[in-house]
């Protein structure tokens, strides 16, 4: 995991971001775990980033790092963060 500064979006600075490099299995696991937490309501930015990368990989495109604003990553449920960090998730 590498930390970088995010680009400006509109007039708001997003602050630091997190770059995640995950296996396809871990990505699919994270999406499955996040799906039960109403992601479109509570974790929209992360949900879009994770599912977009899943879609890319399913289409046969090469894996890319996933960029999330630090706050959006920190807001994720602990088991989802663990999987994205390459750790074993606990229910």
Secondary structure by P-SEA (a helix, b strand, c coil): cbbbbbcccccccccbbbbbbbcaaaaaaaaaaacccccccccaaaaaaaaaaaaaaaacccbbbbbbcaaaaaaccaaaaaaaacccccc
